[in-house]
Amino acid sequence: MSSTPKPIVPQDQTIFVEAKDLPLYCPPADAPLWNMHPRVYIEVVKTGKAICPYCGANYELKEGEKVHGH
């Protein structure tokens, strides 16, 4: 019997990030090894929101964050 692995973060939850977290990538460094996918950089600065194309994790820049140099 096999089961589908759970995503790193449920797709109905949002991961709020701060300017200090940029550049943003998924999966995060603390993700369990069994739940890894190729590292992709997530562009969250332009619109304030982004979705990982591999696992569907939702990322959102915290309201009021000032991004400098990105």
Secondary structure as GFF3:
##gff-version 3
##sequence-region A 1 70
A	DSSP	beta_strand	14	17	.	.	.	ID=ss1
A	DSSP	three_ten_helix	19	21	.	.	.	ID=ss2
A	DSSP	beta_strand	24	26	.	.	.	ID=ss3
A	DSSP	three_ten_helix	33	35	.	.	.	ID=ss4
A	DSSP	beta_strand	40	42	.	.	.	ID=ss5
A	DSSP	beta_strand	49	51	.	.	.	ID=ss6
A	DSSP	beta_strand	58	61	.	.	.	ID=ss7
###
